[in-house]
Amino acid sequence: MNEQLGPFDRFASVVSKFTSRAWFFVLCVLLVVLWAPSFLILPSFDTWQLIINTATTIVTFLLVALLQNTQKRSDDATQHKLNAIAAGLCDLMAHLSDDHPQLHRDCAQLRKAVGLENHESAA
């Protein structure tokens, strides 16, 4: 696993940390609460509606892309850890297989499963 993150990955991580905080959610709710009665105050409601809808759509679209990046890296790290655990367990099973012959078959299945996500995933 590459320990050096590129600029986009670092930016995505910062955005993910920023948007995952409770106060960010409260800020979003506050924005909606302030926006909701604005149709009574503003004479051109259609224009304001278009502006707020466009802005929120753009922000949502960009956040989904950034958060997907951090989710993918998190999933990859988890899978890497699972593969390391499976490989270690298989080594232990191979060591114990002299006393327990059925462990040969189980170990072979486990070794086949390590890295399986690279062969069966759609990515």
PyMOL commands that set and color helices and strands:
alter all, ss='L'
color gray80, all
select helices_A, chain A and resi 7-19+22-35+38-41+45-96+102-113+116-120
alter helices_A, ss='H'
color red, helices_A
deselect
rebuild
show_as cartoon
